[in-house]
Amino acid sequence: MTNENLRADVIAALQTVAPEIEPAALAADRPLRRQVDLDSMDWLNFLIALGKRFTVEIPESEAARLVTLDDIVAWLAARRPPP
């Protein structure tokens, strides 16, 4: 899976929580939560959706570092199984 595929899947997971978002309008290097205006419960639901979609557990200590779309994609890319 390429980083572009990961990015598309992350956005798909985000759309389960915020279906109104426009993916093309998202800046990859800006805080995602602020761009989409997610409250803490929506953000938690998004992280849970990511965990389910990618079959990974996102520890609370790691979740705090997942701020931008680029952060999330890089974190997931580092945890995907080798080809």
Distance bins in CASP14 RR format, pairs under 12 A and 6 or more apart:
PFRMAT RR
TARGET T0000
AUTHOR 0000-0000-0000
RMODE 2
METHOD distances of the structure
MODEL  1
1 7 0 0 0 0 0 1 0 0 0 0 0
1 8 0 0 0 0 1 0 0 0 0 0 0
1 9 1 0 0 1 0 0 0 0 0 0 0
1 10 0 0 0 0 0 1 0 0 0 0 0
1 53 0 0 0 0 0 1 0 0 0 0 0
1 54 0 0 0 0 1 0 0 0 0 0 0
1 73 0 0 0 0 0 1 0 0 0 0 0
1 76 0 0 0 0 1 0 0 0 0 0 0
1 77 0 0 0 0 1 0 0 0 0 0 0
1 79 0 0 0 0 0 1 0 0 0 0 0
1 80 1 0 0 1 0 0 0 0 0 0 0
1 81 0 0 0 0 1 0 0 0 0 0 0
1 82 0 0 0 0 0 1 0 0 0 0 0
1 83 0 0 0 0 1 0 0 0 0 0 0
2 8 0 0 0 0 1 0 0 0 0 0 0
2 9 0 0 0 0 0 1 0 0 0 0 0
2 73 0 0 0 0 0 1 0 0 0 0 0
2 76 0 0 0 0 0 1 0 0 0 0 0
2 77 0 0 0 0 1 0 0 0 0 0 0
2 80 0 0 0 0 0 1 0 0 0 0 0
2 83 0 0 0 0 0 1 0 0 0 0 0
3 9 0 0 0 0 0 1 0 0 0 0 0
3 10 0 0 0 0 0 1 0 0 0 0 0
3 28 0 0 0 0 0 1 0 0 0 0 0
3 69 0 0 0 0 0 1 0 0 0 0 0
3 70 0 0 0 0 1 0 0 0 0 0 0
3 72 0 0 0 0 0 1 0 0 0 0 0
3 73 1 0 1 0 0 0 0 0 0 0 0
3 74 0 0 0 0 1 0 0 0 0 0 0
3 75 0 0 0 0 0 1 0 0 0 0 0
3 76 0 0 0 0 1 0 0 0 0 0 0
3 77 1 0 1 0 0 0 0 0 0 0 0
3 78 0 0 0 0 0 1 0 0 0 0 0
3 80 0 0 0 0 1 0 0 0 0 0 0
4 10 0 0 0 0 0 1 0 0 0 0 0
4 11 0 0 0 0 0 1 0 0 0 0 0
4 28 0 0 0 0 0 1 0 0 0 0 0
4 69 0 0 0 0 0 1 0 0 0 0 0
4 73 0 0 0 0 1 0 0 0 0 0 0
4 77 0 0 0 0 0 1 0 0 0 0 0
5 11 0 0 0 0 0 1 0 0 0 0 0
5 12 0 0 0 0 0 1 0 0 0 0 0
5 53 0 0 0 0 0 1 0 0 0 0 0
5 54 0 0 0 0 0 1 0 0 0 0 0
5 73 0 0 0 0 1 0 0 0 0 0 0
5 76 0 0 0 0 0 1 0 0 0 0 0
5 77 0 0 0 0 0 1 0 0 0 0 0
5 80 0 0 0 0 0 1 0 0 0 0 0
6 12 0 0 0 0 0 1 0 0 0 0 0
6 13 0 0 0 0 0 1 0 0 0 0 0
6 28 0 0 0 0 0 1 0 0 0 0 0
6 50 0 0 0 0 0 1 0 0 0 0 0
6 53 0 0 0 0 0 1 0 0 0 0 0
6 54 0 0 0 0 1 0 0 0 0 0 0
6 56 0 0 0 0 0 1 0 0 0 0 0
6 69 0 0 0 0 1 0 0 0 0 0 0
6 70 0 0 0 0 0 1 0 0 0 0 0
6 71 0 0 0 0 0 1 0 0 0 0 0
6 72 0 0 0 0 1 0 0 0 0 0 0
6 73 1 0 1 0 0 0 0 0 0 0 0
6 74 0 0 0 0 1 0 0 0 0 0 0
6 75 0 0 0 0 1 0 0 0 0 0 0
6 76 1 0 1 0 0 0 0 0 0 0 0
6 77 1 0 1 0 0 0 0 0 0 0 0
6 78 0 0 0 0 0 1 0 0 0 0 0
6 79 0 0 0 0 0 1 0 0 0 0 0
6 80 1 0 0 1 0 0 0 0 0 0 0
7 13 0 0 0 0 0 1 0 0 0 0 0
7 14 0 0 0 0 0 1 0 0 0 0 0
7 23 0 0 0 0 1 0 0 0 0 0 0
7 24 0 0 0 0 0 1 0 0 0 0 0
7 26 0 0 0 0 1 0 0 0 0 0 0
7 28 1 0 0 1 0 0 0 0 0 0 0
7 32 0 0 0 0 0 1 0 0 0 0 0
7 68 0 0 0 0 0 1 0 0 0 0 0
7 69 1 0 0 1 0 0 0 0 0 0 0
7 70 0 0 0 0 1 0 0 0 0 0 0
7 71 0 0 0 0 0 1 0 0 0 0 0
7 72 0 0 0 0 1 0 0 0 0 0 0
7 73 1 0 1 0 0 0 0 0 0 0 0
7 74 0 0 0 0 0 1 0 0 0 0 0
7 76 0 0 0 0 1 0 0 0 0 0 0
7 77 0 0 0 0 1 0 0 0 0 0 0
8 14 0 0 0 0 0 1 0 0 0 0 0
8 15 0 0 0 0 0 1 0 0 0 0 0
8 23 0 0 0 0 1 0 0 0 0 0 0
8 24 0 0 0 0 0 1 0 0 0 0 0
8 26 0 0 0 0 0 1 0 0 0 0 0
8 53 0 0 0 0 0 1 0 0 0 0 0
8 69 0 0 0 0 0 1 0 0 0 0 0
8 73 0 0 0 0 1 0 0 0 0 0 0
8 76 0 0 0 0 0 1 0 0 0 0 0
9 15 0 0 0 0 0 1 0 0 0 0 0
9 16 0 0 0 0 0 1 0 0 0 0 0
9 23 0 0 0 0 0 1 0 0 0 0 0
9 49 0 0 0 0 0 1 0 0 0 0 0
9 50 0 0 0 0 1 0 0 0 0 0 0
9 51 0 0 0 0 0 1 0 0 0 0 0
9 52 0 0 0 0 0 1 0 0 0 0 0
9 53 1 0 0 1 0 0 0 0 0 0 0
9 54 1 0 0 1 0 0 0 0 0 0 0
9 55 0 0 0 0 0 1 0 0 0 0 0
9 56 0 0 0 0 0 1 0 0 0 0 0
9 69 0 0 0 0 0 1 0 0 0 0 0
9 72 0 0 0 0 0 1 0 0 0 0 0
9 73 0 0 0 0 1 0 0 0 0 0 0
9 76 0 0 0 0 1 0 0 0 0 0 0
9 77 0 0 0 0 0 1 0 0 0 0 0
9 80 0 0 0 0 0 1 0 0 0 0 0
10 16 0 0 0 0 0 1 0 0 0 0 0
10 17 0 0 0 0 0 1 0 0 0 0 0
10 21 0 0 0 0 0 1 0 0 0 0 0
10 23 0 0 0 0 1 0 0 0 0 0 0
10 26 0 0 0 0 1 0 0 0 0 0 0
10 28 0 0 0 0 0 1 0 0 0 0 0
10 32 0 0 0 0 1 0 0 0 0 0 0
10 36 0 0 0 0 0 1 0 0 0 0 0
10 46 0 0 0 0 1 0 0 0 0 0 0
10 47 0 0 0 0 0 1 0 0 0 0 0
10 49 0 0 0 0 1 0 0 0 0 0 0
10 50 1 0 0 1 0 0 0 0 0 0 0
10 51 0 0 0 0 0 1 0 0 0 0 0
10 53 0 0 0 0 1 0 0 0 0 0 0
10 54 0 0 0 0 1 0 0 0 0 0 0
10 66 0 0 0 0 1 0 0 0 0 0 0
10 68 0 0 0 0 0 1 0 0 0 0 0
10 69 1 0 0 1 0 0 0 0 0 0 0
10 70 0 0 0 0 0 1 0 0 0 0 0
10 71 0 0 0 0 0 1 0 0 0 0 0
10 72 1 0 1 0 0 0 0 0 0 0 0
10 73 1 0 0 1 0 0 0 0 0 0 0
10 74 0 0 0 0 0 1 0 0 0 0 0
10 75 0 0 0 0 1 0 0 0 0 0 0
10 76 1 0 0 1 0 0 0 0 0 0 0
10 77 0 0 0 0 0 1 0 0 0 0 0
11 17 0 0 0 0 0 1 0 0 0 0 0
11 18 0 0 0 0 0 1 0 0 0 0 0
11 19 0 0 0 0 0 1 0 0 0 0 0
11 21 1 0 0 1 0 0 0 0 0 0 0
11 22 0 0 0 0 0 1 0 0 0 0 0
11 23 1 0 1 0 0 0 0 0 0 0 0
11 24 0 0 0 0 1 0 0 0 0 0 0
11 25 0 0 0 0 0 1 0 0 0 0 0
11 26 1 0 0 1 0 0 0 0 0 0 0
11 28 0 0 0 0 0 1 0 0 0 0 0
11 32 0 0 0 0 1 0 0 0 0 0 0
11 35 0 0 0 0 0 1 0 0 0 0 0
11 36 0 0 0 0 0 1 0 0 0 0 0
11 46 0 0 0 0 0 1 0 0 0 0 0
11 49 0 0 0 0 0 1 0 0 0 0 0
11 50 0 0 0 0 0 1 0 0 0 0 0
11 53 0 0 0 0 0 1 0 0 0 0 0
11 69 1 0 0 1 0 0 0 0 0 0 0
11 72 0 0 0 0 1 0 0 0 0 0 0
11 73 0 0 0 0 1 0 0 0 0 0 0
12 18 0 0 0 0 0 1 0 0 0 0 0
12 19 0 0 0 0 0 1 0 0 0 0 0
12 21 0 0 0 0 0 1 0 0 0 0 0
12 23 0 0 0 0 1 0 0 0 0 0 0
12 46 0 0 0 0 0 1 0 0 0 0 0
12 49 0 0 0 0 1 0 0 0 0 0 0
12 50 0 0 0 0 0 1 0 0 0 0 0
12 52 0 0 0 0 0 1 0 0 0 0 0
12 53 1 0 0 1 0 0 0 0 0 0 0
12 54 0 0 0 0 0 1 0 0 0 0 0
13 19 0 0 0 0 0 1 0 0 0 0 0
13 21 0 0 0 0 0 1 0 0 0 0 0
13 23 0 0 0 0 0 1 0 0 0 0 0
13 32 0 0 0 0 0 1 0 0 0 0 0
13 36 0 0 0 0 0 1 0 0 0 0 0
13 42 0 0 0 0 0 1 0 0 0 0 0
13 43 0 0 0 0 0 1 0 0 0 0 0
13 45 0 0 0 0 1 0 0 0 0 0 0
13 46 1 0 0 1 0 0 0 0 0 0 0
13 47 0 0 0 0 1 0 0 0 0 0 0
13 48 0 0 0 0 1 0 0 0 0 0 0
13 49 1 0 1 0 0 0 0 0 0 0 0
13 50 1 0 1 0 0 0 0 0 0 0 0
13 51 0 0 0 0 1 0 0 0 0 0 0
13 52 0 0 0 0 1 0 0 0 0 0 0
13 53 1 0 1 0 0 0 0 0 0 0 0
13 54 0 0 0 0 1 0 0 0 0 0 0
13 56 0 0 0 0 0 1 0 0 0 0 0
13 58 0 0 0 0 0 1 0 0 0 0 0
13 69 0 0 0 0 0 1 0 0 0 0 0
13 72 0 0 0 0 1 0 0 0 0 0 0
13 73 0 0 0 0 0 1 0 0 0 0 0
13 76 0 0 0 0 0 1 0 0 0 0 0
14 20 0 0 0 0 0 1 0 0 0 0 0
14 21 1 0 0 1 0 0 0 0 0 0 0
14 22 0 0 0 0 0 1 0 0 0 0 0
14 23 0 0 0 0 1 0 0 0 0 0 0
14 26 0 0 0 0 1 0 0 0 0 0 0
14 32 1 0 0 1 0 0 0 0 0 0 0
14 33 0 0 0 0 0 1 0 0 0 0 0
14 35 0 0 0 0 1 0 0 0 0 0 0
14 36 1 0 0 1 0 0 0 0 0 0 0
14 37 0 0 0 0 0 1 0 0 0 0 0
14 38 0 0 0 0 1 0 0 0 0 0 0
14 42 0 0 0 0 1 0 0 0 0 0 0
14 43 0 0 0 0 1 0 0 0 0 0 0
14 45 0 0 0 0 0 1 0 0 0 0 0
14 46 1 0 1 0 0 0 0 0 0 0 0
14 47 0 0 0 0 0 1 0 0 0 0 0
14 49 1 0 0 1 0 0 0 0 0 0 0
14 50 0 0 0 0 1 0 0 0 0 0 0
14 53 0 0 0 0 0 1 0 0 0 0 0
14 66 0 0 0 0 0 1 0 0 0 0 0
14 69 0 0 0 0 1 0 0 0 0 0 0
14 72 0 0 0 0 1 0 0 0 0 0 0
14 73 0 0 0 0 0 1 0 0 0 0 0
15 21 1 0 0 1 0 0 0 0 0 0 0
15 22 0 0 0 0 0 1 0 0 0 0 0
15 23 1 0 0 1 0 0 0 0 0 0 0
15 26 0 0 0 0 0 1 0 0 0 0 0
15 36 0 0 0 0 1 0 0 0 0 0 0
15 38 0 0 0 0 0 1 0 0 0 0 0
15 42 0 0 0 0 0 1 0 0 0 0 0
15 45 0 0 0 0 0 1 0 0 0 0 0
15 46 0 0 0 0 1 0 0 0 0 0 0
15 49 0 0 0 0 1 0 0 0 0 0 0
15 53 0 0 0 0 0 1 0 0 0 0 0
16 38 0 0 0 0 0 1 0 0 0 0 0
16 42 0 0 0 0 0 1 0 0 0 0 0
16 45 1 0 0 1 0 0 0 0 0 0 0
16 46 1 0 0 1 0 0 0 0 0 0 0
16 47 0 0 0 0 0 1 0 0 0 0 0
16 48 0 0 0 0 1 0 0 0 0 0 0
16 49 1 0 1 0 0 0 0 0 0 0 0
16 50 0 0 0 0 1 0 0 0 0 0 0
16 51 0 0 0 0 0 1 0 0 0 0 0
16 52 0 0 0 0 1 0 0 0 0 0 0
16 53 0 0 0 0 1 0 0 0 0 0 0
17 32 0 0 0 0 0 1 0 0 0 0 0
17 33 0 0 0 0 0 1 0 0 0 0 0
17 36 0 0 0 0 1 0 0 0 0 0 0
17 37 0 0 0 0 0 1 0 0 0 0 0
17 38 1 0 0 1 0 0 0 0 0 0 0
17 39 0 0 0 0 0 1 0 0 0 0 0
17 40 0 0 0 0 0 1 0 0 0 0 0
17 41 0 0 0 0 1 0 0 0 0 0 0
17 42 1 0 1 0 0 0 0 0 0 0 0
17 43 0 0 0 0 1 0 0 0 0 0 0
17 44 0 0 0 0 1 0 0 0 0 0 0
17 45 1 0 1 0 0 0 0 0 0 0 0
17 46 1 0 1 0 0 0 0 0 0 0 0
17 47 0 0 0 0 1 0 0 0 0 0 0
17 48 0 0 0 0 1 0 0 0 0 0 0
17 49 1 0 0 1 0 0 0 0 0 0 0
17 50 0 0 0 0 0 1 0 0 0 0 0
17 53 0 0 0 0 0 1 0 0 0 0 0
18 25 0 0 0 0 0 1 0 0 0 0 0
18 26 0 0 0 0 0 1 0 0 0 0 0
18 32 0 0 0 0 0 1 0 0 0 0 0
18 33 0 0 0 0 0 1 0 0 0 0 0
18 35 0 0 0 0 1 0 0 0 0 0 0
18 36 1 0 1 0 0 0 0 0 0 0 0
18 37 0 0 0 0 1 0 0 0 0 0 0
18 38 1 0 0 1 0 0 0 0 0 0 0
18 39 0 0 0 0 0 1 0 0 0 0 0
18 42 1 0 0 1 0 0 0 0 0 0 0
18 43 0 0 0 0 0 1 0 0 0 0 0
18 45 0 0 0 0 1 0 0 0 0 0 0
18 46 1 0 0 1 0 0 0 0 0 0 0
18 49 0 0 0 0 0 1 0 0 0 0 0
19 36 0 0 0 0 0 1 0 0 0 0 0
19 42 0 0 0 0 0 1 0 0 0 0 0
20 36 0 0 0 0 1 0 0 0 0 0 0
20 37 0 0 0 0 1 0 0 0 0 0 0
20 38 0 0 0 0 0 1 0 0 0 0 0
20 42 0 0 0 0 0 1 0 0 0 0 0
21 32 0 0 0 0 1 0 0 0 0 0 0
21 33 0 0 0 0 0 1 0 0 0 0 0
21 35 0 0 0 0 1 0 0 0 0 0 0
21 36 1 0 1 0 0 0 0 0 0 0 0
21 37 0 0 0 0 1 0 0 0 0 0 0
21 38 0 0 0 0 1 0 0 0 0 0 0
21 42 0 0 0 0 0 1 0 0 0 0 0
21 46 0 0 0 0 0 1 0 0 0 0 0
21 69 0 0 0 0 0 1 0 0 0 0 0
22 35 0 0 0 0 0 1 0 0 0 0 0
22 36 0 0 0 0 1 0 0 0 0 0 0
23 32 0 0 0 0 0 1 0 0 0 0 0
23 35 0 0 0 0 0 1 0 0 0 0 0
23 36 0 0 0 0 0 1 0 0 0 0 0
23 69 0 0 0 0 1 0 0 0 0 0 0
25 32 0 0 0 0 0 1 0 0 0 0 0
25 35 1 0 0 1 0 0 0 0 0 0 0
25 36 0 0 0 0 1 0 0 0 0 0 0
25 69 0 0 0 0 0 1 0 0 0 0 0
26 32 1 0 0 1 0 0 0 0 0 0 0
26 33 0 0 0 0 0 1 0 0 0 0 0
26 34 0 0 0 0 0 1 0 0 0 0 0
26 35 1 0 0 1 0 0 0 0 0 0 0
26 36 1 0 0 1 0 0 0 0 0 0 0
26 68 0 0 0 0 1 0 0 0 0 0 0
26 69 1 0 1 0 0 0 0 0 0 0 0
26 70 0 0 0 0 0 1 0 0 0 0 0
26 72 0 0 0 0 0 1 0 0 0 0 0
26 73 0 0 0 0 0 1 0 0 0 0 0
27 34 0 0 0 0 0 1 0 0 0 0 0
27 35 1 0 0 1 0 0 0 0 0 0 0
27 36 0 0 0 0 0 1 0 0 0 0 0
27 68 0 0 0 0 1 0 0 0 0 0 0
27 69 1 0 0 1 0 0 0 0 0 0 0
27 70 0 0 0 0 1 0 0 0 0 0 0
28 35 0 0 0 0 0 1 0 0 0 0 0
28 67 0 0 0 0 0 1 0 0 0 0 0
28 68 1 0 0 1 0 0 0 0 0 0 0
28 69 1 0 1 0 0 0 0 0 0 0 0
28 70 1 0 1 0 0 0 0 0 0 0 0
28 71 0 0 0 0 1 0 0 0 0 0 0
28 72 0 0 0 0 1 0 0 0 0 0 0
28 73 1 0 0 1 0 0 0 0 0 0 0
28 74 0 0 0 0 0 1 0 0 0 0 0
29 35 0 0 0 0 0 1 0 0 0 0 0
29 67 0 0 0 0 1 0 0 0 0 0 0
29 68 1 0 1 0 0 0 0 0 0 0 0
29 69 1 0 0 1 0 0 0 0 0 0 0
29 70 1 0 1 0 0 0 0 0 0 0 0
29 71 0 0 0 0 1 0 0 0 0 0 0
29 72 0 0 0 0 0 1 0 0 0 0 0
29 73 0 0 0 0 0 1 0 0 0 0 0
29 74 0 0 0 0 0 1 0 0 0 0 0
30 36 0 0 0 0 0 1 0 0 0 0 0
30 67 0 0 0 0 1 0 0 0 0 0 0
30 68 1 0 0 1 0 0 0 0 0 0 0
30 69 0 0 0 0 1 0 0 0 0 0 0
30 70 0 0 0 0 1 0 0 0 0 0 0
30 71 0 0 0 0 0 1 0 0 0 0 0
31 37 0 0 0 0 0 1 0 0 0 0 0
31 38 0 0 0 0 0 1 0 0 0 0 0
31 43 0 0 0 0 0 1 0 0 0 0 0
31 66 0 0 0 0 0 1 0 0 0 0 0
31 67 1 0 1 0 0 0 0 0 0 0 0
31 68 1 0 0 1 0 0 0 0 0 0 0
31 69 0 0 0 0 1 0 0 0 0 0 0
31 70 0 0 0 0 0 1 0 0 0 0 0
31 71 0 0 0 0 1 0 0 0 0 0 0
31 72 0 0 0 0 0 1 0 0 0 0 0
32 38 1 0 0 1 0 0 0 0 0 0 0
32 42 0 0 0 0 0 1 0 0 0 0 0
32 43 0 0 0 0 1 0 0 0 0 0 0
32 46 0 0 0 0 1 0 0 0 0 0 0
32 47 0 0 0 0 0 1 0 0 0 0 0
32 50 0 0 0 0 0 1 0 0 0 0 0
32 66 0 0 0 0 1 0 0 0 0 0 0
32 67 1 0 0 1 0 0 0 0 0 0 0
32 68 1 0 1 0 0 0 0 0 0 0 0
32 69 1 0 1 0 0 0 0 0 0 0 0
32 70 0 0 0 0 1 0 0 0 0 0 0
32 71 0 0 0 0 1 0 0 0 0 0 0
32 72 1 0 0 1 0 0 0 0 0 0 0
32 73 0 0 0 0 0 1 0 0 0 0 0
33 39 0 0 0 0 1 0 0 0 0 0 0
33 40 0 0 0 0 1 0 0 0 0 0 0
33 41 0 0 0 0 0 1 0 0 0 0 0
33 42 0 0 0 0 1 0 0 0 0 0 0
33 43 1 0 1 0 0 0 0 0 0 0 0
33 44 0 0 0 0 0 1 0 0 0 0 0
33 45 0 0 0 0 0 1 0 0 0 0 0
33 46 0 0 0 0 1 0 0 0 0 0 0
33 47 0 0 0 0 0 1 0 0 0 0 0
33 63 0 0 0 0 0 1 0 0 0 0 0
33 64 0 0 0 0 0 1 0 0 0 0 0
33 66 0 0 0 0 1 0 0 0 0 0 0
33 67 1 0 0 1 0 0 0 0 0 0 0
33 68 0 0 0 0 1 0 0 0 0 0 0
33 69 0 0 0 0 0 1 0 0 0 0 0
33 71 0 0 0 0 0 1 0 0 0 0 0
33 72 0 0 0 0 0 1 0 0 0 0 0
34 43 0 0 0 0 0 1 0 0 0 0 0
34 67 0 0 0 0 1 0 0 0 0 0 0
34 68 0 0 0 0 1 0 0 0 0 0 0
34 69 0 0 0 0 0 1 0 0 0 0 0
35 43 0 0 0 0 0 1 0 0 0 0 0
35 67 0 0 0 0 0 1 0 0 0 0 0
35 68 0 0 0 0 1 0 0 0 0 0 0
35 69 0 0 0 0 1 0 0 0 0 0 0
36 42 0 0 0 0 1 0 0 0 0 0 0
36 43 0 0 0 0 1 0 0 0 0 0 0
36 46 0 0 0 0 1 0 0 0 0 0 0
36 68 0 0 0 0 0 1 0 0 0 0 0
36 69 0 0 0 0 0 1 0 0 0 0 0
37 43 0 0 0 0 0 1 0 0 0 0 0
38 44 0 0 0 0 1 0 0 0 0 0 0
38 45 0 0 0 0 1 0 0 0 0 0 0
38 46 1 0 0 1 0 0 0 0 0 0 0
38 47 0 0 0 0 0 1 0 0 0 0 0
38 49 0 0 0 0 0 1 0 0 0 0 0
39 45 0 0 0 0 1 0 0 0 0 0 0
39 46 0 0 0 0 0 1 0 0 0 0 0
40 46 0 0 0 0 0 1 0 0 0 0 0
40 47 0 0 0 0 0 1 0 0 0 0 0
40 63 0 0 0 0 0 1 0 0 0 0 0
41 47 0 0 0 0 0 1 0 0 0 0 0
41 48 0 0 0 0 0 1 0 0 0 0 0
42 48 0 0 0 0 0 1 0 0 0 0 0
42 49 0 0 0 0 0 1 0 0 0 0 0
43 49 0 0 0 0 0 1 0 0 0 0 0
43 50 0 0 0 0 0 1 0 0 0 0 0
43 58 0 0 0 0 0 1 0 0 0 0 0
43 63 0 0 0 0 1 0 0 0 0 0 0
43 64 0 0 0 0 0 1 0 0 0 0 0
43 66 0 0 0 0 1 0 0 0 0 0 0
43 67 0 0 0 0 0 1 0 0 0 0 0
43 72 0 0 0 0 0 1 0 0 0 0 0
44 50 0 0 0 0 0 1 0 0 0 0 0
44 51 0 0 0 0 0 1 0 0 0 0 0
44 58 0 0 0 0 0 1 0 0 0 0 0
44 60 0 0 0 0 0 1 0 0 0 0 0
44 63 0 0 0 0 1 0 0 0 0 0 0
44 66 0 0 0 0 0 1 0 0 0 0 0
45 51 0 0 0 0 0 1 0 0 0 0 0
45 52 0 0 0 0 0 1 0 0 0 0 0
46 52 0 0 0 0 0 1 0 0 0 0 0
46 53 0 0 0 0 0 1 0 0 0 0 0
46 58 0 0 0 0 0 1 0 0 0 0 0
46 63 0 0 0 0 0 1 0 0 0 0 0
46 66 0 0 0 0 1 0 0 0 0 0 0
46 69 0 0 0 0 0 1 0 0 0 0 0
46 72 0 0 0 0 1 0 0 0 0 0 0
47 53 0 0 0 0 0 1 0 0 0 0 0
47 54 0 0 0 0 0 1 0 0 0 0 0
47 56 0 0 0 0 0 1 0 0 0 0 0
47 57 0 0 0 0 0 1 0 0 0 0 0
47 58 1 0 1 0 0 0 0 0 0 0 0
47 59 0 0 0 0 0 1 0 0 0 0 0
47 60 0 0 0 0 1 0 0 0 0 0 0
47 62 0 0 0 0 1 0 0 0 0 0 0
47 63 1 0 1 0 0 0 0 0 0 0 0
47 64 0 0 0 0 0 1 0 0 0 0 0
47 65 0 0 0 0 0 1 0 0 0 0 0
47 66 1 0 0 1 0 0 0 0 0 0 0
47 67 0 0 0 0 0 1 0 0 0 0 0
47 72 0 0 0 0 1 0 0 0 0 0 0
47 75 0 0 0 0 0 1 0 0 0 0 0
47 76 0 0 0 0 0 1 0 0 0 0 0
48 54 0 0 0 0 0 1 0 0 0 0 0
48 56 0 0 0 0 0 1 0 0 0 0 0
48 57 0 0 0 0 0 1 0 0 0 0 0
48 58 0 0 0 0 1 0 0 0 0 0 0
48 63 0 0 0 0 0 1 0 0 0 0 0
49 56 0 0 0 0 0 1 0 0 0 0 0
49 58 0 0 0 0 0 1 0 0 0 0 0
49 72 0 0 0 0 0 1 0 0 0 0 0
50 56 1 0 0 1 0 0 0 0 0 0 0
50 57 0 0 0 0 0 1 0 0 0 0 0
50 58 1 0 0 1 0 0 0 0 0 0 0
50 62 0 0 0 0 0 1 0 0 0 0 0
50 63 0 0 0 0 1 0 0 0 0 0 0
50 66 0 0 0 0 1 0 0 0 0 0 0
50 69 0 0 0 0 0 1 0 0 0 0 0
50 71 0 0 0 0 0 1 0 0 0 0 0
50 72 1 0 0 1 0 0 0 0 0 0 0
50 73 0 0 0 0 0 1 0 0 0 0 0
50 75 0 0 0 0 1 0 0 0 0 0 0
50 76 1 0 0 1 0 0 0 0 0 0 0
50 79 0 0 0 0 0 1 0 0 0 0 0
51 57 1 0 0 1 0 0 0 0 0 0 0
51 58 1 0 1 0 0 0 0 0 0 0 0
51 59 0 0 0 0 0 1 0 0 0 0 0
51 62 0 0 0 0 0 1 0 0 0 0 0
51 63 0 0 0 0 0 1 0 0 0 0 0
51 66 0 0 0 0 0 1 0 0 0 0 0
51 72 0 0 0 0 0 1 0 0 0 0 0
51 75 0 0 0 0 0 1 0 0 0 0 0
51 76 0 0 0 0 1 0 0 0 0 0 0
51 79 0 0 0 0 0 1 0 0 0 0 0
52 58 0 0 0 0 0 1 0 0 0 0 0
53 72 0 0 0 0 0 1 0 0 0 0 0
53 76 0 0 0 0 1 0 0 0 0 0 0
53 80 0 0 0 0 0 1 0 0 0 0 0
54 72 0 0 0 0 0 1 0 0 0 0 0
54 73 0 0 0 0 0 1 0 0 0 0 0
54 75 0 0 0 0 1 0 0 0 0 0 0
54 76 1 0 1 0 0 0 0 0 0 0 0
54 77 0 0 0 0 0 1 0 0 0 0 0
54 78 0 0 0 0 0 1 0 0 0 0 0
54 79 1 0 0 1 0 0 0 0 0 0 0
54 80 1 0 0 1 0 0 0 0 0 0 0
54 81 0 0 0 0 0 1 0 0 0 0 0
55 76 0 0 0 0 0 1 0 0 0 0 0
55 79 0 0 0 0 1 0 0 0 0 0 0
55 80 0 0 0 0 0 1 0 0 0 0 0
55 81 0 0 0 0 1 0 0 0 0 0 0
56 62 0 0 0 0 1 0 0 0 0 0 0
56 63 0 0 0 0 0 1 0 0 0 0 0
56 66 0 0 0 0 0 1 0 0 0 0 0
56 72 0 0 0 0 0 1 0 0 0 0 0
56 75 0 0 0 0 1 0 0 0 0 0 0
56 76 1 0 0 1 0 0 0 0 0 0 0
56 77 0 0 0 0 0 1 0 0 0 0 0
56 78 0 0 0 0 0 1 0 0 0 0 0
56 79 1 0 1 0 0 0 0 0 0 0 0
56 80 0 0 0 0 1 0 0 0 0 0 0
56 81 0 0 0 0 0 1 0 0 0 0 0
57 63 0 0 0 0 0 1 0 0 0 0 0
57 79 0 0 0 0 1 0 0 0 0 0 0
58 64 0 0 0 0 0 1 0 0 0 0 0
58 65 0 0 0 0 0 1 0 0 0 0 0
58 66 1 0 0 1 0 0 0 0 0 0 0
58 71 0 0 0 0 0 1 0 0 0 0 0
58 72 0 0 0 0 1 0 0 0 0 0 0
58 75 0 0 0 0 1 0 0 0 0 0 0
58 76 0 0 0 0 1 0 0 0 0 0 0
58 79 0 0 0 0 1 0 0 0 0 0 0
59 65 0 0 0 0 0 1 0 0 0 0 0
59 66 0 0 0 0 0 1 0 0 0 0 0
59 75 0 0 0 0 0 1 0 0 0 0 0
59 79 0 0 0 0 0 1 0 0 0 0 0
60 66 0 0 0 0 0 1 0 0 0 0 0
62 71 0 0 0 0 0 1 0 0 0 0 0
62 72 0 0 0 0 0 1 0 0 0 0 0
62 74 0 0 0 0 0 1 0 0 0 0 0
62 75 1 0 0 1 0 0 0 0 0 0 0
62 76 0 0 0 0 0 1 0 0 0 0 0
62 78 0 0 0 0 0 1 0 0 0 0 0
62 79 0 0 0 0 1 0 0 0 0 0 0
63 71 0 0 0 0 0 1 0 0 0 0 0
63 72 0 0 0 0 0 1 0 0 0 0 0
63 75 0 0 0 0 1 0 0 0 0 0 0
64 71 0 0 0 0 0 1 0 0 0 0 0
64 75 0 0 0 0 0 1 0 0 0 0 0
65 71 1 0 0 1 0 0 0 0 0 0 0
65 72 0 0 0 0 1 0 0 0 0 0 0
65 74 0 0 0 0 1 0 0 0 0 0 0
65 75 1 0 0 1 0 0 0 0 0 0 0
65 78 0 0 0 0 0 1 0 0 0 0 0
66 72 1 0 1 0 0 0 0 0 0 0 0
66 73 0 0 0 0 1 0 0 0 0 0 0
66 74 0 0 0 0 1 0 0 0 0 0 0
66 75 1 0 1 0 0 0 0 0 0 0 0
66 76 0 0 0 0 1 0 0 0 0 0 0
66 78 0 0 0 0 0 1 0 0 0 0 0
66 79 0 0 0 0 0 1 0 0 0 0 0
67 73 0 0 0 0 0 1 0 0 0 0 0
67 74 0 0 0 0 0 1 0 0 0 0 0
67 75 0 0 0 0 0 1 0 0 0 0 0
68 74 0 0 0 0 1 0 0 0 0 0 0
68 75 0 0 0 0 0 1 0 0 0 0 0
69 75 0 0 0 0 0 1 0 0 0 0 0
69 76 0 0 0 0 0 1 0 0 0 0 0
70 76 0 0 0 0 0 1 0 0 0 0 0
70 77 0 0 0 0 0 1 0 0 0 0 0
71 77 0 0 0 0 0 1 0 0 0 0 0
71 78 0 0 0 0 0 1 0 0 0 0 0
72 78 0 0 0 0 0 1 0 0 0 0 0
72 79 0 0 0 0 0 1 0 0 0 0 0
73 79 0 0 0 0 0 1 0 0 0 0 0
73 80 0 0 0 0 0 1 0 0 0 0 0
74 80 0 0 0 0 0 1 0 0 0 0 0
END
